[in-house]
């Protein structure tokens, strides 16, 4: 299995709620592949959090605009 496929599968496990430690202990993969998957997962989570924050700010601004 290629590193790209392994990374995708590891990210799926992380997205399904497995902890980083669970994934480290469950799946015997090269360290660099595992760390890449963890890094990508964390970046994705950060991006989702930022998107939710921006959406909340936009919703608030829209509500303020309607009250005038």
C-alpha positions as CSV (number, residue, x, y, z in Angstrom):
1,X,0.0,0.0,0.0
2,X,1.4,3.4,-0.9
3,X,2.1,6.1,1.6
4,X,-0.7,8.2,0.3
5,X,-3.2,5.4,0.8
6,X,-1.9,4.7,4.3
7,X,-2.1,8.4,5.2
8,X,-5.7,8.6,3.9
9,X,-6.7,5.5,5.9
10,X,-5.0,6.8,9.1
11,X,-6.8,10.2,8.7
12,X,-10.1,8.3,8.4
13,X,-9.5,6.6,11.7
14,X,-8.7,9.9,13.3
15,X,-11.8,11.5,11.7
16,X,-13.9,8.7,13.1
17,X,-12.8,9.6,16.6
18,X,-9.8,7.4,17.3
19,X,-7.2,9.2,19.4
20,X,-3.7,9.8,18.1
21,X,-2.4,7.3,20.7
22,X,-5.0,4.7,19.6
23,X,-3.9,5.0,16.0
24,X,-0.2,4.9,16.9
25,X,-0.8,1.6,18.8
26,X,-3.3,0.0,16.4
27,X,-1.6,0.4,13.1
28,X,2.0,-0.6,12.4
29,X,3.1,1.9,9.8
30,X,6.3,3.9,9.2
31,X,6.7,6.8,11.7
32,X,6.9,9.4,8.9
33,X,3.6,8.2,7.4
34,X,1.8,8.3,10.7
35,X,3.1,11.7,11.6
36,X,2.0,13.0,8.2
37,X,-1.5,11.7,8.8
38,X,-1.6,13.3,12.2
39,X,-0.3,16.6,10.9
40,X,-2.9,16.6,8.1
41,X,-5.7,15.7,10.5
42,X,-4.7,18.5,12.9
43,X,-4.6,21.0,10.0
44,X,-8.0,19.9,8.9
45,X,-9.5,20.2,12.4
46,X,-7.9,23.7,12.7
47,X,-9.5,24.7,9.4
48,X,-12.9,23.3,10.4
49,X,-12.7,25.2,13.7
50,X,-11.7,28.4,11.9
51,X,-14.6,28.0,9.4
52,X,-17.1,27.5,12.2
53,X,-15.8,30.6,13.9
54,X,-16.0,32.7,10.7
55,X,-19.5,31.4,10.0
56,X,-20.6,32.4,13.5
57,X,-19.2,35.9,13.0
58,X,-20.9,36.2,9.7
59,X,-24.2,35.0,11.1
60,X,-23.9,37.6,13.9
61,X,-23.1,40.3,11.5
62,X,-26.1,39.4,9.4
63,X,-28.4,39.5,12.4
64,X,-27.1,42.9,13.3
65,X,-27.8,44.1,9.8
66,X,-31.4,43.0,10.0
67,X,-32.1,44.8,13.2
68,X,-31.6,48.2,11.7
